[in-house]
Amino acid sequence: MITDYYNGSYPKMKSWKADTDCCSWDGITCDPENGHVVGLNLSNSWLSGTLKSNSSLFNLRHLQKLNLALNDFSSSTIPSQFGQLVKLFWGISQFNRLPQLTSLSLPSNNFHGQLPSTWGNLAKLTSLDLSNNLFHGEIPSSLGNLSQLTSLSLSSNNFRGQLPSTWGNLAKLTSLDLSYNLFHGEIPSSLGNLSQLTSLYLSSNNFRGQLPSTWGNLAKLTSLDLSNNLFHGEISSSLGNLSQLTSLYLSSNNFHGQLPSTWGNLAKLTSLDLSIKYHLP
């Protein structure tokens, strides 16, 4: 029972009597049509101890809102049984209150809306995966403050706009996946500062312009996918500096000209796709 965690005489739970309708209890919200418990507010209720995997909390399968703030679960881990509360609404704007967060993985849900600029305060974040959701709008430039970030995946959403030049500050980034969105405009040359990058996926967007010559600085890059965009012009010979590259996909763009002779330096390349609109020398 939730009352197992009760450690005091706070009045919120004094109304919880076994012989009364739980929908009348303080902190409980019920659906007026079917009586299911859809809200549970136990904030500042003097609760303590460990969140147990067999807690009756996890029987509330219709729960949409849960507030356990200002209690003392400091010795507890987060039980995997929270995953059973499939109707629980997680407000993404609240994650900025977790300054110690190092990894945030929310792929393949139905999250929507814009990313809060306050996420730029998650200074210890090293991994962020929001792929396969319904996020939209422009990316806040404040994400460029996440200087500890090593992996960033925003693929398969509805993000739009141009990439913030502040992303050039993500010096520890090794993997960046922005594929299958609605980004447009030119790629900021500051991305050439990401010297630790090993994989870069920008396919299936509306990026345009020429490839920055600064990309020749991405010496650790092993995989580069720019397919299905609107890039144009000649390919920079500086890409021949990417000696660790094993896969390169530039198909379905508007590149023209001849391939740089420097590409002969790409000795580790195992997969190359230049299909549609490119003239081989």
Residue, then its C-alpha position, 0 to 999 in steps of 0.5 A: m500500500i502507498t500508506d507504507y511510505y507514510n511517516g508522519s501526521y500530514p493531514k493529506m492522507k488522514s482522509w484515506k479511510a478504507d470504508t470510504d470512496c477513494c475518489s473523495w480522498d485528498g490528493i486523488t482525482c477520478d474520472p467522473e465517467n468511470g471512477h478510475v483514478v487518473g490523478l495522484n498528488l502526494s507532494n509534500s506528504w512526508l513519504s519516505g523509504t524505498l519505492k517498491s516494485n510491488s507497490s499498489l501505486f503500479n496497479l493504477r493503470h489509468l493514472q495520467k498525472l502523478n506528483l511525488a515531489l517534496n518527499d524523501f525517496s533518496s534511498s530509492t531507485i526508480p522501479s521499472q514498473f513505472g513503465q506499466l503506467v502507460k497512460l501517464f503524461w510526462g511533461i517534457s518541460q519538467f526535465n530541466r529540474l533534473p540538473q544531475l541528469t546524464s542520460l535522457s532516452l525517450p525514443s518511439n513515443n508520441f511526445h509532441g511540442q517544441l523543445p524547451s529552451t531550459w533544457g540548455n541547463l542540463a549541463k551534465l547531459t551526455s546522451l539525448d535520444l528523442s528519435n521517432n516522436l512528434f516534436h516540431g518547431e525550431i531547435p533552441s540554440s541553448l542546446g549548444n550549452l550541453s558541452q558534455l554531450t557525446s550522443l544526440s539523436l533527433s531523427s524522425n520528428n518534425f523539427r524545422g528551421q536552421l541548425p543553431s551555430t551554437w552546436g559548434n560548441l558540442a566539442k565532445l559529440t561523437s554521434l549526431d543523427l538529425s535524419y528524417n526531419l524538416f530542417h532547411g538552410e545551409i549547414p553552419s560551418s561551426l559543425g566543423n569544430l566537432s572534431q570527435l564526431t564519428s557518425l553524422y546523419l542528416s539524410s531526408n531533410n531540406f538542407r541546401g547550399q554547399l558543403p562547408s570546407t571545414w568538414g575536412n576537420l572531422a578526422k574521426l568521421t567513419s559514417l556520413d549520410l547526406s542523402n535526400n537533401l538539396f545540397h548543390g555545387e561541387i564537392s569540397s576536396s577537403l572531404g578527402n581528409l576523412s581518412q577514417l570514413t567507411s560509408l558515404y551517402l550523397s545520393s539524391n542531391n544536386f551536386h555537380g562537377q567532378l569528384p575530387s582526386t583527393w577522394g583517393n585517400l579514402a582507403k577505408l571506404t566500403s560503401l559509397d552512394l552518389s546515385i542521381k545527378y553526379h558525373l563520374p570523372 
